[in-house]
Amino acid sequence: MSIQVRNLSHIYSKGMPDEQLALSNINFDIYDGEIVGVIGHTGSGKSTLLQHLNGLLKPDSGTIMIGNTDITEPGVALKEIRRRVGLVFQYPEYQLFEETVAQDVAFGPKNLGLSEAEIADRVEEALELVGLDYEDIKDRSPFDLSGGQKRRVAIAGVIAMKPHVLILDEPTAGLDPGAHHDILEMIEEVHGAQNNNIIFVSHNMADVASLSDKVMVLDNGKLVMVGTPQEVFSQKQRLESIGLNVPPVTNLMYQLKAGGISINENVLTLKEAEEELYNYLQRKMI
């Protein structure tokens, strides 16, 4: 489902002494099936932007088109918008509250007014999709699970509503390396199975580089860069000027080039770095 944002601005505490311009004249397009990474320093407006995309916040000016619907129009059915646009907050496991995992995942679909049979099917499908065994986990208390499992259950509760757009705010925050890797794989699995749009915020540049089709960079409420991971992370100095980094492997390649090694520094993954260094060594041997 396409998203079109035009001239979006938002002011916190408008008219008050502590008035703050949180978003300023934001414009972008997201096309069907894209995975979009959103980066920016703390306070740059990332979470504020996400909350506009499913109607939790209303802009002071501008428009947001979700498909063919302008969700900023007065009287728009926000329940229908939130059915199409699912938002998973940072640390969603803190929002688990039901007695069993199955009941927790079923909460959203029940609010859609679905039949019991359809709800049951969606719960099983969502749990399997996030890498959890339905029969093993459905009757367990969500509070007895590991941190990574809790997060998967919380995300499954949103996935079970089958949103066309899935928004994830720092989906790997606070997880150990194993659970971190599992969540990244889960995001790719969900995207492959549902062919939805995924928009995620992360401070981990390696994650953004590996997952994203498009990267959006926010700085002090302004959208300052939009492009492919290659286009964005090739601008190392500009990113550093606003307090951001390139992926660690990219930074390593920049350091090697600065040390006199003639290589292409604009690589994003270990595999790309290995190939570039191998080619360099081959050239040296000729």
C-alpha positions in Angstrom: 0.0 0.0 0.0 1.5 3.3 -1.1 2.0 6.2 1.4 2.3 9.8 0.3 3.2 12.5 2.8 3.1 16.2 1.8 4.1 19.3 3.8 3.7 17.6 7.1 4.4 19.7 10.2 3.6 19.1 13.9 4.0 21.4 16.9 4.0 20.2 20.5 2.5 22.5 23.1 1.3 24.9 20.3 0.8 28.4 21.7 2.5 27.6 25.0 5.8 28.9 26.3 7.4 25.5 25.7 6.1 25.3 22.1 8.3 22.9 20.0 8.4 22.3 16.3 8.7 18.5 16.1 8.2 18.0 12.4 8.8 20.7 9.7 7.4 20.4 6.1 8.0 16.7 5.7 7.6 15.2 2.2 8.1 11.6 1.0 6.6 8.7 -0.9 6.7 5.0 0.1 5.7 2.5 -2.6 4.0 -0.9 -2.4 6.1 -3.6 -0.9 9.0 -1.3 0.3 10.9 -1.8 3.5 11.9 1.7 4.8 14.4 2.4 7.5 14.1 5.7 9.5 17.2 7.0 11.2 18.0 10.1 13.2 19.5 11.2 16.5 17.4 11.2 19.7 14.7 13.9 19.4 14.9 14.2 15.7 11.2 13.4 15.2 11.3 9.7 14.3 8.6 8.5 16.7 6.5 11.6 16.2 6.5 10.8 12.4 5.5 7.2 13.0 2.6 8.1 15.2 1.2 10.3 12.4 1.1 7.4 10.0 -1.7 5.6 11.8 -3.5 8.6 13.1 -2.3 8.6 16.7 -1.1 12.2 16.2 -2.7 14.8 14.0 -0.5 17.2 12.0 -0.8 20.9 12.4 -0.5 21.1 8.6 0.0 18.8 5.6 -1.6 15.6 4.3 -1.0 11.9 4.7 -2.4 9.6 2.0 -2.6 5.9 3.0 -3.6 4.3 -0.3 -6.4 6.5 -1.5 -7.4 7.8 1.9 -6.2 11.1 3.3 -6.1 10.3 7.0 -5.8 13.9 8.0 -9.3 14.7 6.7 -11.9 15.5 9.5 -14.2 12.5 10.2 -11.9 9.9 8.7 -12.5 6.4 10.2 -9.4 5.9 12.3 -10.4 2.4 13.2 -10.2 1.4 9.6 -6.8 3.2 9.2 -5.4 1.4 12.2 -6.6 -1.9 10.7 -4.5 -1.1 7.7 -1.6 0.5 9.5 -0.2 -1.5 12.4 2.2 0.2 14.9 4.5 -1.7 17.2 5.9 0.6 19.9 9.4 0.3 21.3 9.5 -2.4 24.0 6.1 -3.8 23.0 6.5 -6.7 25.4 5.6 -4.3 28.2 2.1 -4.0 26.8 1.3 -7.8 27.1 -1.6 -8.3 29.5 -3.6 -11.4 28.8 -3.4 -14.7 30.7 -2.2 -16.7 27.7 -0.2 -16.0 24.6 -3.1 -17.0 22.3 -5.5 -14.6 24.1 -3.0 -11.8 23.8 -2.5 -12.2 20.1 -6.2 -12.6 19.6 -7.0 -9.2 21.2 -6.6 -7.1 18.0 -8.5 -9.5 15.7 -11.3 -9.6 18.2 -11.6 -5.9 18.0 -12.0 -6.2 14.2 -15.2 -8.2 14.8 -14.0 -11.3 13.2 -15.5 -14.8 13.8 -14.0 -17.1 16.4 -12.8 -19.4 13.7 -11.1 -16.6 11.8 -9.5 -15.3 15.0 -8.1 -18.7 15.8 -6.7 -19.1 12.4 -5.0 -15.7 12.5 -3.5 -16.3 16.0 -2.0 -19.6 14.8 -0.7 -18.0 11.6 0.8 -15.0 13.3 2.6 -17.0 15.9 4.1 -19.3 13.4 5.1 -16.4 11.2 7.1 -14.8 14.0 8.9 -18.1 14.6 7.0 -19.5 17.6 5.5 -23.0 17.8 1.7 -22.5 18.2 1.0 -25.7 20.0 3.9 -25.2 22.3 3.3 -21.6 23.3 -0.4 -20.8 22.9 -1.5 -21.7 26.4 1.6 -20.3 28.2 1.6 -17.1 30.1 3.4 -14.4 28.1 5.1 -13.3 31.3 6.9 -16.6 31.6 8.7 -16.1 28.2 12.1 -14.8 27.4 12.6 -11.2 26.3 12.9 -12.2 22.7 9.8 -14.4 22.8 7.8 -11.7 24.5 8.6 -9.3 21.7 7.7 -11.8 19.1 4.3 -12.3 20.8 3.7 -8.6 20.9 4.5 -8.2 17.2 2.3 -11.2 16.4 -0.6 -9.4 18.0 -0.2 -6.7 15.4 0.5 -9.0 12.5 -2.6 -11.0 13.3 -4.6 -7.9 12.2 -2.9 -8.3 8.8 -2.1 -4.6 8.3 -1.0 -3.5 4.9 1.6 -1.3 6.6 3.6 -2.5 9.6 5.5 0.1 11.6 8.2 -1.0 14.1 9.8 1.5 16.5 13.3 0.1 17.4 12.2 -3.5 17.1 15.6 -4.9 18.3 16.2 -2.5 21.2 17.5 -4.1 24.3 17.8 -7.6 22.9 20.8 -9.9 23.2 22.6 -10.7 19.9 20.8 -14.0 19.3 17.3 -12.5 19.8 18.4 -9.4 17.8 19.3 -11.6 14.8 16.0 -13.6 15.2 13.9 -10.4 15.1 15.6 -9.3 11.9 14.9 -12.7 10.3 11.3 -12.5 11.5 10.9 -9.1 9.9 12.0 -10.5 6.6 9.8 -13.5 7.0 6.7 -11.3 7.7 7.5 -9.1 4.7 7.9 -12.1 2.4 4.7 -13.8 3.6 2.4 -10.7 3.7 4.1 -8.5 1.0 3.3 -5.5 3.1 5.1 -2.2 3.6 7.4 -2.2 6.6 8.7 1.0 8.2 11.1 0.7 11.0 13.2 3.0 13.2 16.6 1.8 14.3 19.9 3.2 15.7 21.7 0.1 14.3 23.0 1.2 11.0 24.0 -2.3 10.0 20.3 -3.4 10.4 19.1 -0.4 8.4 21.6 -1.1 5.6 20.8 -4.8 5.4 17.0 -4.6 5.6 16.0 -1.4 3.9 15.0 -0.7 0.3 14.9 3.0 1.2 16.4 5.1 4.1 14.9 8.3 5.5 17.1 10.6 7.6 15.6 13.0 10.1 17.4 15.9 11.8 15.7 18.3 14.2 12.3 17.6 12.7 13.3 17.9 9.1 13.7 15.2 6.5 17.2 15.8 5.3 18.0 12.7 3.2 16.0 10.0 1.4 17.5 7.3 -0.8 18.7 3.8 -1.1 21.1 2.5 1.6 23.9 2.9 -0.8 23.0 6.5 -1.6 22.5 7.5 2.0 25.5 5.7 3.6 27.9 6.9 0.9 27.5 10.4 2.5 29.6 9.6 5.6 30.6 13.2 6.4 27.1 14.5 6.0 25.7 11.9 8.3 28.5 12.5 10.9 27.7 16.2 10.8 24.2 15.4 12.2 25.4 12.9 14.8 24.9 9.7 12.8 27.3 6.9 11.7 27.6 4.6 8.7 27.5 0.8 9.3 30.6 -0.5 11.1 31.8 -2.4 8.0 31.5 0.7 5.9 33.4 2.7 8.5 36.2 0.1 8.5 36.5 0.3 4.7 36.7 4.1 4.9 39.6 3.7 7.5 41.4 1.3 5.2 41.1 3.6 2.3 42.4 6.5 4.4 45.4 4.3 5.2 46.3 4.1 1.6 44.5 0.9 0.5 42.9 1.5 -2.9 39.4 0.1 -2.4 35.8 1.1 -2.8 34.7 2.2 0.7 31.0 2.4 -0.1 30.1 -1.2 0.9 27.4 -2.1 3.4 27.8 -5.8 4.3 30.6 -8.1 5.3 30.1 -10.1 2.1 30.6 -6.9 0.0 33.7 -6.0 2.1 35.1 -9.5 1.6 34.7 -9.3 -2.1 36.2 -5.8 -2.3 39.2 -6.9 -0.3 39.7 -10.1 -2.3 39.6 -8.1 -5.5 42.1 -5.7 -4.0 44.5 -8.5 -3.1 44.1 -10.1 -6.6 45.1 -6.8 -8.2 48.1 -6.5 -5.9 49.3 -10.0 -7.0 49.2 -9.2 -10.7 
